[in-house]
Amino acid sequence: MRIFVTDKAIDLATLVASLARDKRGAGAALERVKALNPQIADAQRLAAGTVLILPESADFKPGAGEPAGGESLEALGATLNDGLRDLESRMTRGAEAVAADHAAVRDALKAAAARRLVESDPQLKKQLTAAEERFKADQARATETRAQLAKVKQSALAEFETLKKMFGS
């Protein structure tokens, strides 16, 4: 078996046709690739970075994918781990930036002039209350999203370990 990672968004039939040794065998090759990759929910839209398992077959051009196991799986695992770590980091930085902006606005509204303005304008007070409620809801969603990402990361890494065992690495 071989591992192939898409470098751009593409549909599965087009990808397999480009990897097939000849056009006549592309249909049978497509069926084998589908059978080996039940995780593909939408064969019409593979995102860049989609990982596929290809059969060892004379139907495919030489060099289609990397041999499964050893270094290729380790490199794929490192890429997966780095990508998930980067996503976690970007989410954390984004949440911290929003919290810092919120704190700055809250501090600015503590100034005497700002307090007098808010107290004298019921509409502004209502808008600020609504904005505070939206911030708290957004903060709760961000916390939930980070928790979901942690679960996805754990699941993805566990699935990857299963894949490594399957290929004897």
MARPAKE-406418 format. One record per residue (C-alpha): x, y, z. Coordinates in steps of 0.1 Angstrom, whole numbers, padded with zeros to 4 digits, always signed. Layout:
XYZ/...
END
This chain:
+0000+0000+0000/+0010+0036-0006/+0001+0069+0010/-0008+0099-0012/-0015+0134+0002/-0033+0158-0021/-0015+0191-0028/-0046+0210-0040/-0084+0206-0038/-0095+0181-0064/-0122+0154-0070/-0112+0118-0065/-0120+0106-0100/-0098+0133-0116/-0070+0125-0091/-0071+0088-0097/-0072+0094-0135/-0040+0115-0132/-0023+0087-0112/-0035+0058-0133/-0011+0043-0157/-0037+0044-0185/-0072+0058-0189/-0088+0023-0194/-0078+0011-0160/-0088+0043-0142/-0124+0031-0134/-0112+0000-0117/-0084+0019-0099/-0110+0045-0087/-0131+0017-0072/-0100+0002-0054/-0091+0036-0040/-0127+0042-0028/-0126+0008-0011/-0094+0016+0007/-0105+0050+0018/-0140+0048+0035/-0133+0080+0053/-0139+0100+0021/-0173+0114+0026/-0174+0135-0006/-0154+0122-0035/-0163+0153-0055/-0144+0176-0032/-0111+0164-0017/-0095+0193+0002/-0058+0200-0001/-0039+0178+0024/-0064+0149+0021/-0045+0116+0029/-0054+0087+0007/-0043+0051+0008/-0035+0037-0027/-0031+0000-0035/+0001-0014-0047/-0010-0020-0083/+0004-0019-0118/-0027+0003-0126/-0009+0033-0111/+0021+0052-0124/+0054+0046-0107/+0059+0071-0079/+0022+0076-0072/+0023+0081-0035/+0049+0071-0010/+0054+0036+0003/+0033+0032+0035/+0053+0027+0066/+0085+0038+0081/+0096+0073+0072/+0066+0083+0052/+0042+0076+0081/+0065+0093+0106/+0067+0124+0083/+0029+0123+0079/+0025+0120+0117/+0048+0149+0123/+0029+0171+0098/-0004+0161+0114/+0009+0169+0149/+0025+0202+0138/-0007+0213+0120/-0029+0205+0150/-0005+0223+0173/-0004+0253+0150/-0042+0254+0149/-0044+0253+0187/-0019+0281+0190/-0038+0303+0165/-0070+0297+0183/-0055+0306+0217/-0039+0338+0203/-0072+0348+0187/-0091+0343+0220/-0064+0362+0239/-0066+0391+0215/-0104+0393+0218/-0101+0392+0256/-0075+0419+0256/-0097+0441+0234/-0126+0435+0256/-0106+0444+0287/-0094+0476+0270/-0129+0487+0262/-0142+0478+0297/-0113+0499+0312/-0121+0528+0289/-0157+0527+0299/-0146+0531+0336/-0134+0566+0330/-0157+0592+0346/-0166+0609+0313/-0175+0576+0297/-0196+0565+0327/-0215+0598+0326/-0221+0594+0288/-0234+0558+0292/-0256+0567+0322/-0271+0596+0303/-0279+0576+0271/-0303+0546+0277/-0298+0534+0241/-0260+0534+0245/-0263+0516+0278/-0286+0490+0262/-0261+0485+0233/-0232+0481+0257/-0251+0455+0277/-0259+0436+0246/-0223+0437+0235/-0212+0424+0269/-0236+0395+0265/-0223+0387+0230/-0188+0388+0243/-0196+0363+0270/-0214+0340+0245/-0184+0343+0221/-0161+0335+0250/-0181+0304+0259/-0181+0292+0222/-0144+0297+0220/-0139+0276+0251/-0161+0249+0237/-0143+0250+0204/-0109+0246+0221/-0123+0216+0240/-0137+0201+0208/-0103+0207+0190/-0085+0189+0219/-0109+0159+0214/-0103+0160+0176/-0066+0161+0181/-0067+0132+0205/-0089+0112+0182/-0068+0120+0151/-0035+0110+0168/-0051+0078+0181/-0064+0070+0145/-0029+0077+0132/-0014+0053+0157/-0039+0027+0145/-0029+0034+0109/+0008+0030+0118/+0000-0004+0134/-0019-0014+0103/+0011-0008+0081/+0035-0024+0106/+0054+0008+0115/
END
